[in-house]
Amino acid sequence: MDTLKKAAFVAVIGRPSVGKSTLVNLLCGQKVAIVSAVPQTTRNAIRGIVNRPEGQLVFVDTPGRHASEKKLNKKLIEVGDRAIGESDLILYVLDASRLPGPEEDAIAAVLAPMAERTAAAVNKADLPGADVAGTRDYLTRTLPSLPPERCVTVSALEKTGAEELLSLLFSMAPQGDALYPDEYYTDQDVRFRIAEIIREKAINRLRQELPHSLYVDVADAELKDNDTRLWVRAFIIVERESQKGMVVGKDGRMIKAIRVAAQKDLDSIFEWKIDLDLRVKTSRDWRHNDGLLRRLVDR
């Protein structure tokens, strides 16, 4: 008799920079979420899909939960809250190399009533000074209903603990039919993925200057040469005219470096050769535009 399969949405929750996106990429075996050392790089609910003989898990990577009254941050917290409410399971990711603080306490308080559908991953166990035992003790104090066996020590960077964590999550998942076809590892729209890769390359090169002051708009995308080449025109949008020079760089070197790095990643992701036309323009105070913020975080 065939074994009934499992299927679940898994909301991935944690503070900024705990390694959620790196962990999701590891679990999915593909790059589905962009990665940066800049806190709150993730702005959307990014879905990565794992297909195994046991069934299917759909990980929903969410923005880091950070206490701030800024409009953008409030929108990002709404993304996480929605993912928690709509998911079957919750994966709470903690950073063993950082002491818990008020933000961690706030997350634990949100998750405490949902401990029966929560698993925890203690990440960055490989870093010098990582206090895995202390982090596990913190979980025992703040989420007393979370059984110790539902806490897994991982290192997303060193690629350890992933199999144990997947086995745990599949054991917790309800029975059900697959939510996506077996060949899917993400459901992200092509234009969204292109914009995110460009944003990653820009953030990683400009993180000291304007990491949260930019977004990327893919204005045009067209298949050419018998559908073997995808021509893309995209804009890096900044808030001030003075910031355009930072993105362009001396003699255009910065924007060229961003374009070359993005194109390399995109060529490895898509089946087409990517021809990227990358430009910069200004949208003054875009982070205060409610309509634009809704479009950026809900897409």
LOKOL-460049 format. One record per residue (C-alpha): x, y, z; residue in one letter; residue number from 1. Coordinates in nm, 4 decimals. Layout:
! LOKOL-460049
+----------+----------+----------+----+-----+
!       c1 !       c2 !       c3 ! aa !   i !
+----------+----------+----------+----+-----+
!        X !        Y !        Z !  A ! NUM !
...
+----------+----------+----------+----+-----+
***
This chain:
! LOKOL-460049
+----------+----------+----------+----+-----+
!       c1 !       c2 !       c3 ! aa !   i !
+----------+----------+----------+----+-----+
!   0.0000 !   0.0000 !   0.0000 !  M !   1 !
!   0.1297 !   0.3482 !  -0.0875 !  D !   2 !
!   0.2372 !   0.5665 !   0.2047 !  T !   3 !
!   0.0302 !   0.8806 !   0.2393 !  L !   4 !
!   0.2411 !   1.1860 !   0.1619 !  K !   5 !
!   0.2894 !   1.5038 !   0.3613 !  K !   6 !
!   0.2465 !   1.8641 !   0.2471 !  A !   7 !
!   0.2908 !   2.1899 !   0.4382 !  A !   8 !
!   0.3640 !   2.5584 !   0.4127 !  F !   9 !
!   0.6424 !   2.6514 !   0.6581 !  V !  10 !
!   0.6776 !   3.0159 !   0.7663 !  A !  11 !
!   1.0433 !   3.1000 !   0.8412 !  V !  12 !
!   1.0583 !   3.3589 !   1.1196 !  I !  13 !
!   1.3417 !   3.5333 !   1.3029 !  G !  14 !
!   1.5317 !   3.8531 !   1.3716 !  R !  15 !
!   1.7177 !   4.0321 !   1.0913 !  P !  16 !
!   2.0477 !   3.8695 !   0.9904 !  S !  17 !
!   1.9935 !   3.5346 !   1.1647 !  V !  18 !
!   2.0523 !   3.3544 !   0.8343 !  G !  19 !
!   1.6941 !   3.2710 !   0.7329 !  K !  20 !
!   1.7505 !   3.3186 !   0.3597 !  S !  21 !
!   2.0778 !   3.1238 !   0.3561 !  T !  22 !
!   1.9051 !   2.8420 !   0.5443 !  L !  23 !
!   1.6092 !   2.8361 !   0.3018 !  V !  24 !
!   1.8492 !   2.8185 !   0.0070 !  N !  25 !
!   2.0296 !   2.5277 !   0.1744 !  L !  26 !
!   1.7073 !   2.3387 !   0.2495 !  L !  27 !
!   1.5800 !   2.3891 !  -0.1067 !  C !  28 !
!   1.9122 !   2.3044 !  -0.2703 !  G !  29 !
!   1.8724 !   2.6110 !  -0.4965 !  Q !  30 !
!   1.9079 !   2.9875 !  -0.4698 !  K !  31 !
!   1.5533 !   3.1039 !  -0.4075 !  V !  32 !
!   1.6241 !   3.3991 !  -0.1747 !  A !  33 !
!   1.8853 !   3.6721 !  -0.2089 !  I !  34 !
!   2.1478 !   3.6943 !   0.0651 !  V !  35 !
!   2.3288 !   3.9924 !   0.2139 !  S !  36 !
!   2.4962 !   4.0959 !   0.5368 !  A !  37 !
!   2.2626 !   4.3969 !   0.5388 !  V !  38 !
!   1.9768 !   4.3474 !   0.7892 !  P !  39 !
!   1.6267 !   4.3152 !   0.6411 !  Q !  40 !
!   1.7423 !   4.2410 !   0.2879 !  T !  41 !
!   1.4323 !   4.0215 !   0.2443 !  T !  42 !
!   1.1255 !   4.2362 !   0.1727 !  R !  43 !
!   0.8756 !   3.9758 !   0.0547 !  N !  44 !
!   0.7429 !   3.6331 !   0.1426 !  A !  45 !
!   0.9814 !   3.4255 !  -0.0697 !  I !  46 !
!   0.8665 !   3.0688 !  -0.1351 !  R !  47 !
!   1.1138 !   2.7830 !  -0.1769 !  G !  48 !
!   0.9898 !   2.4299 !  -0.2446 !  I !  49 !
!   1.1369 !   2.0989 !  -0.1277 !  V !  50 !
!   1.0164 !   1.7775 !  -0.2923 !  N !  51 !
!   1.1043 !   1.4479 !  -0.1255 !  R !  52 !
!   0.9591 !   1.0941 !  -0.1251 !  P !  53 !
!   0.7884 !   1.1947 !   0.2018 !  E !  54 !
!   0.6033 !   1.4785 !   0.0305 !  G !  55 !
!   0.6457 !   1.8527 !  -0.0237 !  Q !  56 !
!   0.7428 !   2.1433 !   0.2029 !  L !  57 !
!   0.6957 !   2.5026 !   0.0877 !  V !  58 !
!   0.9214 !   2.7344 !   0.2881 !  F !  59 !
!   0.8050 !   3.0955 !   0.3152 !  V !  60 !
!   1.1093 !   3.3108 !   0.3902 !  D !  61 !
!   0.9955 !   3.6320 !   0.5618 !  T !  62 !
!   1.1599 !   3.9671 !   0.6397 !  P !  63 !
!   1.3511 !   3.9887 !   0.9675 !  G !  64 !
!   1.1289 !   4.1119 !   1.2501 !  R !  65 !
!   1.2672 !   4.4434 !   1.3707 !  H !  66 !
!   1.1135 !   4.7017 !   1.6041 !  A !  67 !
!   1.0727 !   5.0270 !   1.4104 !  S !  68 !
!   0.7980 !   5.2777 !   1.3368 !  E !  69 !
!   0.9092 !   5.3345 !   0.9765 !  K !  70 !
!   0.6443 !   5.2604 !   0.7135 !  K !  71 !
!   0.8577 !   5.0095 !   0.5267 !  L !  72 !
!   0.9360 !   4.8148 !   0.8424 !  N !  73 !
!   0.5694 !   4.8009 !   0.9424 !  K !  74 !
!   0.4875 !   4.6587 !   0.5996 !  K !  75 !
!   0.7616 !   4.3965 !   0.6406 !  L !  76 !
!   0.6223 !   4.2850 !   0.9766 !  I !  77 !
!   0.2796 !   4.2519 !   0.8129 !  E !  78 !
!   0.4358 !   4.0151 !   0.5570 !  V !  79 !
!   0.5648 !   3.7939 !   0.8391 !  G !  80 !
!   0.2366 !   3.8029 !   1.0308 !  D !  81 !
!   0.0466 !   3.6994 !   0.7196 !  R !  82 !
!   0.2873 !   3.4092 !   0.6565 !  A !  83 !
!   0.2477 !   3.2885 !   1.0161 !  I !  84 !
!  -0.1301 !   3.2963 !   0.9876 !  G !  85 !
!  -0.1410 !   3.1181 !   0.6510 !  E !  86 !
!   0.1235 !   2.8478 !   0.7130 !  S !  87 !
!   0.0821 !   2.4997 !   0.8573 !  D !  88 !
!   0.4167 !   2.5075 !   1.0398 !  L !  89 !
!   0.6563 !   2.7708 !   1.1730 !  I !  90 !
!   1.0354 !   2.7478 !   1.1615 !  L !  91 !
!   1.1827 !   2.9840 !   1.4211 !  Y !  92 !
!   1.5465 !   3.0643 !   1.3360 !  V !  93 !
!   1.7795 !   3.1945 !   1.6082 !  L !  94 !
!   2.1406 !   3.3119 !   1.5900 !  D !  95 !
!   2.3609 !   3.1305 !   1.8422 !  A !  96 !
!   2.6338 !   3.3948 !   1.8049 !  S !  97 !
!   2.4143 !   3.6846 !   1.9288 !  R !  98 !
!   2.2602 !   3.7344 !   2.2701 !  L !  99 !
!   1.8799 !   3.7455 !   2.2761 !  P ! 100 !
!   1.7377 !   4.0933 !   2.3228 !  G ! 101 !
!   1.4021 !   4.2717 !   2.3235 !  P ! 102 !
!   1.3391 !   4.1845 !   1.9567 !  E ! 103 !
!   1.3963 !   3.8152 !   2.0284 !  E ! 104 !
!   1.1652 !   3.8361 !   2.3293 !  D ! 105 !
!   0.8946 !   3.9927 !   2.1118 !  A ! 106 !
!   0.9211 !   3.7139 !   1.8528 !  I ! 107 !
!   0.9126 !   3.4437 !   2.1197 !  A ! 108 !
!   0.5996 !   3.6044 !   2.2686 !  A ! 109 !
!   0.4283 !   3.5987 !   1.9275 !  V ! 110 !
!   0.5169 !   3.2324 !   1.8707 !  L ! 111 !
!   0.4509 !   3.0996 !   2.2231 !  A ! 112 !
!   0.0763 !   3.0345 !   2.1628 !  P ! 113 !
!   0.1675 !   2.8450 !   1.8434 !  M ! 114 !
!   0.4372 !   2.6186 !   1.9913 !  A ! 115 !
!   0.2501 !   2.3040 !   1.8843 !  E ! 116 !
!   0.3220 !   2.3816 !   1.5180 !  R ! 117 !
!   0.6670 !   2.5374 !   1.5687 !  T ! 118 !
!   1.0175 !   2.3966 !   1.5191 !  A ! 119 !
!   1.3362 !   2.5866 !   1.6012 !  A ! 120 !
!   1.6698 !   2.6055 !   1.4223 !  A ! 121 !
!   1.9674 !   2.7338 !   1.6215 !  V ! 122 !
!   2.1831 !   2.8717 !   1.3393 !  N ! 123 !
!   2.5458 !   2.9914 !   1.3114 !  K ! 124 !
!   2.6674 !   2.7193 !   1.5458 !  A ! 125 !
!   2.9977 !   2.7274 !   1.3544 !  D ! 126 !
!   3.0902 !   3.0839 !   1.4529 !  L ! 127 !
!   3.3475 !   3.1541 !   1.7254 !  P ! 128 !
!   3.1714 !   3.2329 !   2.0499 !  G ! 129 !
!   2.8444 !   3.0723 !   1.9439 !  A ! 130 !
!   2.6472 !   2.9727 !   2.2534 !  D ! 131 !
!   2.4247 !   2.6889 !   2.1365 !  V ! 132 !
!   2.3444 !   2.5692 !   2.4885 !  A ! 133 !
!   2.2530 !   2.9215 !   2.5984 !  G ! 134 !
!   2.0257 !   2.9675 !   2.2972 !  T ! 135 !
!   1.8534 !   2.6370 !   2.3684 !  R ! 136 !
!   1.8073 !   2.7434 !   2.7331 !  D ! 137 !
!   1.6491 !   3.0661 !   2.6088 !  Y ! 138 !
!   1.3990 !   2.8637 !   2.4048 !  L ! 139 !
!   1.3168 !   2.6494 !   2.7075 !  T ! 140 !
!   1.2399 !   2.9628 !   2.9103 !  R ! 141 !
!   1.0439 !   3.1549 !   2.6476 !  T ! 142 !
!   0.8718 !   2.8677 !   2.4653 !  L ! 143 !
!   0.8243 !   2.6083 !   2.7420 !  P ! 144 !
!   0.5702 !   2.4169 !   2.5314 !  S ! 145 !
!   0.8285 !   2.3554 !   2.2574 !  L ! 146 !
!   0.9748 !   2.0034 !   2.3077 !  P ! 147 !
!   1.3591 !   1.9916 !   2.3050 !  P ! 148 !
!   1.3526 !   1.7384 !   2.0198 !  E ! 149 !
!   1.1944 !   2.0040 !   1.7983 !  R ! 150 !
!   1.5054 !   2.2220 !   1.8208 !  C ! 151 !
!   1.7834 !   2.1479 !   1.5691 !  V ! 152 !
!   2.1336 !   2.2954 !   1.5684 !  T ! 153 !
!   2.2372 !   2.4041 !   1.2190 !  V ! 154 !
!   2.4975 !   2.5979 !   1.0272 !  S ! 155 !
!   2.3497 !   2.7293 !   0.7051 !  A ! 156 !
!   2.6934 !   2.8512 !   0.5984 !  L ! 157 !
!   2.8701 !   2.5208 !   0.6683 !  E ! 158 !
!   2.5696 !   2.3243 !   0.5371 !  K ! 159 !
!   2.5172 !   2.1137 !   0.8503 !  T ! 160 !
!   2.1925 !   2.0095 !   1.0173 !  G ! 161 !
!   1.9752 !   2.0491 !   0.7065 !  A ! 162 !
!   1.8766 !   1.6828 !   0.6762 !  E ! 163 !
!   1.7854 !   1.6547 !   1.0432 !  E ! 164 !
!   1.5766 !   1.9714 !   1.0171 !  L ! 165 !
!   1.3946 !   1.8504 !   0.7045 !  L ! 166 !
!   1.3190 !   1.5156 !   0.8676 !  S ! 167 !
!   1.1756 !   1.6959 !   1.1698 !  L ! 168 !
!   0.9546 !   1.9223 !   0.9587 !  L ! 169 !
!   0.8258 !   1.6351 !   0.7452 !  F ! 170 !
!   0.7384 !   1.4464 !   1.0650 !  S ! 171 !
!   0.5342 !   1.7461 !   1.1807 !  M ! 172 !
!   0.3645 !   1.8134 !   0.8455 !  A ! 173 !
!   0.0031 !   1.7056 !   0.7919 !  P ! 174 !
!  -0.0918 !   1.4555 !   0.5234 !  Q ! 175 !
!  -0.1933 !   1.6122 !   0.1962 !  G ! 176 !
!  -0.1388 !   1.6484 !  -0.1753 !  D ! 177 !
!   0.1556 !   1.8384 !  -0.3199 !  A ! 178 !
!   0.0914 !   2.2095 !  -0.3563 !  L ! 179 !
!   0.3203 !   2.2553 !  -0.6592 !  Y ! 180 !
!   0.4455 !   2.0300 !  -0.9416 !  P ! 181 !
!   0.7514 !   1.8200 !  -0.8574 !  D ! 182 !
!   0.9825 !   2.0180 !  -1.0865 !  E ! 183 !
!   0.9212 !   2.3481 !  -0.9006 !  Y ! 184 !
!   1.1707 !   2.4783 !  -0.6447 !  Y ! 185 !
!   1.0125 !   2.8264 !  -0.6294 !  T ! 186 !
!   0.6995 !   2.9961 !  -0.7622 !  D ! 187 !
!   0.8527 !   3.3393 !  -0.8090 !  Q ! 188 !
!   0.7695 !   3.5362 !  -1.1208 !  D ! 189 !
!   1.0606 !   3.5798 !  -1.3675 !  V ! 190 !
!   1.0613 !   3.9597 !  -1.3412 !  R ! 191 !
!   1.0565 !   3.9424 !  -0.9611 !  F ! 192 !
!   1.3537 !   3.7043 !  -0.9548 !  R ! 193 !
!   1.5497 !   3.9268 !  -1.1912 !  I ! 194 !
!   1.4770 !   4.2346 !  -0.9788 !  A ! 195 !
!   1.5806 !   4.0537 !  -0.6591 !  E ! 196 !
!   1.9120 !   3.9327 !  -0.8028 !  I ! 197 !
!   1.9970 !   4.2853 !  -0.9212 !  I ! 198 !
!   1.9012 !   4.4251 !  -0.5799 !  R ! 199 !
!   2.1245 !   4.1695 !  -0.4059 !  E ! 200 !
!   2.4252 !   4.2689 !  -0.6161 !  K ! 201 !
!   2.3574 !   4.6401 !  -0.5602 !  A ! 202 !
!   2.3102 !   4.6026 !  -0.1834 !  I ! 203 !
!   2.6260 !   4.3960 !  -0.1424 !  N ! 204 !
!   2.8298 !   4.6639 !  -0.3192 !  R ! 205 !
!   2.6598 !   4.9712 !  -0.1697 !  L ! 206 !
!   2.5716 !   4.8503 !   0.1783 !  R ! 207 !
!   2.7673 !   5.1251 !   0.3538 !  Q ! 208 !
!   2.5994 !   5.3980 !   0.1497 !  E ! 209 !
!   2.2336 !   5.3231 !   0.0756 !  L ! 210 !
!   2.1194 !   4.9638 !   0.1308 !  P ! 211 !
!   1.7548 !   5.0406 !   0.2124 !  H ! 212 !
!   1.7267 !   5.3472 !  -0.0115 !  S ! 213 !
!   1.6976 !   5.1497 !  -0.3336 !  L ! 214 !
!   1.4684 !   4.9098 !  -0.5088 !  Y ! 215 !
!   1.4723 !   4.7581 !  -0.8576 !  V ! 216 !
!   1.2067 !   4.7916 !  -1.1264 !  D ! 217 !
!   1.2127 !   4.5613 !  -1.4292 !  V ! 218 !
!   1.0551 !   4.7842 !  -1.6931 !  A ! 219 !
!   1.0770 !   4.5542 !  -1.9974 !  D ! 220 !
!   1.1567 !   4.1897 !  -2.0699 !  A ! 221 !
!   1.1454 !   4.0344 !  -2.4159 !  E ! 222 !
!   1.2486 !   3.6964 !  -2.5558 !  L ! 223 !
!   1.4632 !   3.7207 !  -2.8703 !  K ! 224 !
!   1.6674 !   3.5017 !  -3.1074 !  D ! 225 !
!   1.4142 !   3.2170 !  -3.1222 !  N ! 226 !
!   1.3527 !   3.2332 !  -2.7469 !  D ! 227 !
!   1.7197 !   3.1697 !  -2.6602 !  T ! 228 !
!   1.7936 !   3.5184 !  -2.5244 !  R ! 229 !
!   1.5991 !   3.7284 !  -2.2733 !  L ! 230 !
!   1.6515 !   4.1012 !  -2.3125 !  W ! 231 !
!   1.5784 !   4.2939 !  -1.9919 !  V ! 232 !
!   1.5711 !   4.6644 !  -1.9159 !  R ! 233 !
!   1.5803 !   4.7328 !  -1.5418 !  A ! 234 !
!   1.6180 !   5.0409 !  -1.3253 !  F ! 235 !
!   1.7832 !   5.0735 !  -0.9855 !  I ! 236 !
!   1.5637 !   5.3316 !  -0.8122 !  I ! 237 !
!   1.7119 !   5.5620 !  -0.5457 !  V ! 238 !
!   1.5567 !   5.8406 !  -0.3395 !  E ! 239 !
!   1.7931 !   6.1309 !  -0.4135 !  R ! 240 !
!   1.9728 !   6.2659 !  -0.7180 !  E ! 241 !
!   2.2932 !   6.2633 !  -0.5125 !  S ! 242 !
!   2.2606 !   5.8849 !  -0.4703 !  Q ! 243 !
!   2.2618 !   5.8188 !  -0.8437 !  K ! 244 !
!   2.6331 !   5.8929 !  -0.8605 !  G ! 245 !
!   2.7046 !   5.6302 !  -0.5951 !  M ! 246 !
!   2.5252 !   5.3642 !  -0.7982 !  V ! 247 !
!   2.6840 !   5.4642 !  -1.1263 !  V ! 248 !
!   3.0331 !   5.5028 !  -0.9786 !  G ! 249 !
!   3.3389 !   5.6654 !  -1.1302 !  K ! 250 !
!   3.3358 !   5.6179 !  -1.5074 !  D ! 251 !
!   3.0337 !   5.3879 !  -1.4676 !  G ! 252 !
!   3.2352 !   5.1198 !  -1.2868 !  R ! 253 !
!   2.9895 !   5.0501 !  -1.0053 !  M ! 254 !
!   2.6819 !   4.9947 !  -1.2196 !  I ! 255 !
!   2.8883 !   4.7845 !  -1.4586 !  K ! 256 !
!   3.0042 !   4.5644 !  -1.1689 !  A ! 257 !
!   2.6445 !   4.5262 !  -1.0503 !  I ! 258 !
!   2.5257 !   4.4393 !  -1.4013 !  R ! 259 !
!   2.8017 !   4.1836 !  -1.4659 !  V ! 260 !
!   2.7487 !   4.0093 !  -1.1291 !  A ! 261 !
!   2.3707 !   4.0033 !  -1.1738 !  A ! 262 !
!   2.3936 !   3.8740 !  -1.5283 !  Q ! 263 !
!   2.6247 !   3.5912 !  -1.4167 !  K ! 264 !
!   2.3741 !   3.4759 !  -1.1533 !  D ! 265 !
!   2.0789 !   3.5121 !  -1.3884 !  L ! 266 !
!   2.2512 !   3.3074 !  -1.6588 !  D ! 267 !
!   2.2944 !   3.0245 !  -1.4057 !  S ! 268 !
!   1.9288 !   3.0410 !  -1.2940 !  I ! 269 !
!   1.7414 !   3.0711 !  -1.6226 !  F ! 270 !
!   1.7472 !   2.8661 !  -1.9410 !  E ! 271 !
!   1.7964 !   3.1776 !  -2.1540 !  W ! 272 !
!   2.1025 !   3.3917 !  -2.2058 !  K ! 273 !
!   2.0300 !   3.7172 !  -2.0233 !  I ! 274 !
!   2.1002 !   4.0501 !  -2.1943 !  D ! 275 !
!   2.0687 !   4.3077 !  -1.9152 !  L ! 276 !
!   2.0288 !   4.6802 !  -1.9793 !  D ! 277 !
!   2.0689 !   4.8342 !  -1.6315 !  L ! 278 !
!   2.0087 !   5.2019 !  -1.5531 !  R ! 279 !
!   1.9536 !   5.4297 !  -1.2510 !  V ! 280 !
!   1.6786 !   5.6793 !  -1.1802 !  K ! 281 !
!   1.5284 !   5.8707 !  -0.8891 !  T ! 282 !
!   1.1927 !   5.8333 !  -0.7150 !  S ! 283 !
!   1.1959 !   6.0886 !  -0.4373 !  R ! 284 !
!   1.1037 !   5.9580 !  -0.0901 !  D ! 285 !
!   0.9695 !   5.6318 !  -0.2316 !  W ! 286 !
!   0.9826 !   5.4704 !   0.1147 !  R ! 287 !
!   0.6960 !   5.7006 !   0.2196 !  H ! 288 !
!   0.4740 !   5.6114 !  -0.0752 !  N ! 289 !
!   0.2035 !   5.3781 !   0.0610 !  D ! 290 !
!   0.0938 !   5.2533 !  -0.2810 !  G ! 291 !
!   0.4472 !   5.1712 !  -0.3902 !  L ! 292 !
!   0.5286 !   4.9996 !  -0.0597 !  L ! 293 !
!   0.2229 !   4.7789 !  -0.0942 !  R ! 294 !
!   0.3286 !   4.6849 !  -0.4465 !  R ! 295 !
!   0.6860 !   4.6105 !  -0.3431 !  L ! 296 !
!   0.6131 !   4.3911 !  -0.0407 !  V ! 297 !
!   0.2997 !   4.2157 !  -0.1687 !  D ! 298 !
!   0.4255 !   4.1048 !  -0.5093 !  R ! 299 !
+----------+----------+----------+----+-----+
***
